[in-house]
Amino acid sequence: MGNVSSTGDEAPLLPEGVPVVMPDLPPTLLVNTAQQYKALGDPTREKILTLIKHQPMTAKQLAAHLGIAPGTAGHHLQALEAAGLAQVVARRLVRGIVAKYYTRTARLFLFERPEDGDNLMSFALDGMTRMREELIDVLADGNEDVVLGSGFPHTRMTEERAREFAERLHDLISEFAQDPPAPEGRVYGMAGIVFLAPRYLQVPAESEGE
């Protein structure tokens, strides 16, 4: 099942007993519209997109996994589908009702400034907040290998050099996000950002001879 369907009505209707296979998703999707950013602004939708990146799921399955009502999960899926971020890849008749199985539309979303000029940095801050919340959740579970590597360094450099590091970080995150899934493995997360440090850290460098 390598081809990804663009509309629910075109997705194959599978008989009972036939497994829903995860399709080969496109490697990247450029996110740059106000509708896409609005769809991604809800933390529940972020969780849904993470779950359906690894396996197709129905609204009912997502609802049970996230502890929300199936109707709520269905509403979020419709918003993500309308924004081009989620898609129906299979259907199955369950007790007279057609259950739709959703995946993302790409393995990695690439973000650029929205068309209407919304602040991209606020979206980056939301991402860091979600990362913090996920770390809190796994730490609360008592997992010993939660963090495999971390760091929060500061260093003085030119803007050109900082952009070089940002590009290398972007490439590493892209490689991580597009790594072939291992069925026997566990889901790991990665986060990273290169940013200008706050004003109180911007102490002028001393000139030679001073």
C-alpha positions in Angstrom: 0.0 0.0 0.0 2.5 2.5 -1.2 0.2 5.1 -2.6 -1.4 7.7 -0.3 -5.0 8.6 -0.9 -6.0 12.3 -0.9 -9.7 11.9 -0.2 -11.6 9.6 2.1 -13.9 8.3 -0.6 -11.0 7.2 -2.7 -9.3 5.2 0.1 -9.8 1.4 -0.3 -12.6 -0.3 1.7 -10.9 -3.2 3.4 -12.7 -6.4 4.4 -12.6 -7.7 8.0 -9.3 -9.4 8.8 -7.2 -7.5 6.3 -4.7 -5.3 8.2 -4.3 -1.6 7.5 -0.8 -1.1 6.3 1.2 2.1 7.0 1.9 3.7 3.6 5.2 5.2 2.5 4.6 8.9 3.3 6.3 11.7 1.4 9.4 12.8 3.2 8.4 16.5 3.7 5.5 19.0 3.4 6.0 22.7 3.5 3.7 24.4 6.1 3.2 28.0 5.3 -0.6 28.9 5.3 -2.6 30.5 8.1 -5.0 27.5 8.0 -2.2 25.0 8.5 -0.7 27.0 11.4 -4.2 27.3 13.0 -4.7 23.6 12.7 -1.3 22.9 14.3 -2.0 25.4 17.2 -4.0 22.9 19.2 -2.0 20.6 21.4 -4.4 17.7 20.9 -4.0 17.9 17.1 -0.2 17.9 17.6 -0.5 14.6 19.6 -2.8 13.2 16.9 -0.3 14.0 14.2 2.5 12.3 16.2 0.4 9.2 16.7 -0.7 8.8 13.0 2.9 9.4 11.8 3.7 5.8 13.0 0.5 3.9 12.2 -2.9 4.6 10.6 -5.6 5.2 13.3 -9.3 5.9 13.4 -11.0 8.6 15.4 -12.3 6.0 17.9 -8.7 4.6 18.4 -7.3 8.0 18.8 -10.0 9.0 21.3 -9.3 5.9 23.4 -5.6 6.5 23.3 -5.8 10.2 24.2 -8.8 10.0 26.6 -11.1 12.2 24.6 -14.5 11.7 23.0 -14.6 10.1 19.5 -16.5 13.1 18.2 -13.8 15.4 19.4 -11.1 13.3 17.8 -13.1 13.2 14.6 -13.4 17.0 14.7 -9.7 17.4 15.1 -9.0 15.0 12.2 -11.4 16.9 9.9 -9.5 20.2 10.7 -6.2 18.5 10.0 -7.5 17.0 6.8 -8.9 20.3 5.6 -5.5 21.9 6.2 -3.7 19.2 4.2 -1.9 17.8 7.2 -3.8 14.5 7.6 -5.4 12.1 5.1 -7.6 9.0 4.9 -5.6 6.0 3.7 -8.0 3.1 4.3 -11.6 2.5 5.3 -13.3 -0.5 7.0 -17.0 -1.4 7.5 -17.5 -1.9 11.3 -21.0 -2.8 12.4 -22.5 -1.0 9.5 -20.4 2.1 10.0 -17.4 3.0 7.8 -14.3 3.6 9.9 -11.7 5.8 8.4 -8.0 5.3 9.0 -5.8 8.4 9.0 -2.1 9.2 8.6 -0.2 12.4 8.2 0.5 13.7 4.7 4.3 13.7 5.2 6.8 12.4 7.7 8.3 15.8 8.3 6.6 19.2 8.2 8.9 22.1 7.2 7.8 25.5 8.6 8.2 28.9 7.0 6.5 32.2 7.8 2.7 32.0 7.2 1.2 33.9 4.2 -0.6 36.3 6.5 2.5 37.3 8.4 1.8 35.5 11.7 4.7 35.3 14.1 6.7 32.1 13.3 8.6 32.5 16.6 5.5 32.1 18.6 5.0 28.7 16.9 8.5 27.8 17.8 7.9 28.7 21.4 4.7 26.5 21.4 6.9 23.6 20.1 9.4 24.1 23.0 6.5 24.1 25.5 5.1 20.9 24.1 8.6 19.3 24.3 8.8 20.3 28.0 5.3 18.8 28.6 6.3 15.5 27.0 9.5 15.4 29.1 7.4 15.9 32.2 5.1 13.1 31.2 7.9 10.6 30.6 9.8 11.6 33.7 6.6 11.1 35.8 6.5 7.5 34.4 9.9 6.8 36.0 11.7 6.0 32.7 15.5 5.9 33.2 16.6 6.5 29.6 14.3 9.5 29.0 17.0 11.8 27.8 19.8 10.3 25.7 21.5 13.7 25.2 21.0 17.3 26.1 22.7 20.7 26.3 22.0 24.4 26.5 25.2 26.2 25.5 25.8 29.8 24.6 28.7 31.1 22.5 29.7 34.3 20.8 29.7 34.0 17.0 28.8 35.9 13.8 25.3 35.7 12.4 26.7 33.8 9.4 28.2 31.2 11.6 25.0 30.9 13.6 23.0 30.3 10.4 25.5 27.5 9.5 24.8 25.7 12.8 21.0 26.2 12.3 21.2 24.6 8.8 23.2 21.6 10.2 20.7 21.3 13.0 17.8 21.4 10.5 19.5 18.6 8.5 20.0 16.5 11.6 16.4 16.9 12.7 15.2 16.0 9.1 17.4 12.9 9.1 16.0 11.9 12.5 12.3 12.5 11.5 12.8 10.5 8.2 14.6 7.6 9.7 12.9 4.3 8.6 10.5 3.2 11.4 11.6 0.1 13.4 8.6 -2.0 14.3 10.4 -3.4 17.3 11.6 0.0 18.5 10.1 2.7 20.7 9.1 6.3 19.7 11.7 8.9 20.5 11.5 12.7 20.2 14.1 15.3 19.2 13.9 19.1 19.6 16.4 21.8 18.7 16.5 25.6 17.9 19.3 28.1 17.3 18.3 31.5 18.6 19.7 34.9 19.5 20.3 35.0 23.3 18.5 37.6 25.4 19.7 41.1 25.8 21.2 40.6 29.3 23.7 38.1 27.8 24.8 40.5 25.0 27.8 41.9 26.8 30.2 43.6 24.4 33.4 41.7 23.8 36.5 43.4 25.2 38.9 44.8 22.5 42.5 43.6 22.4 44.7 45.8 24.5 42.0 46.9 26.9 
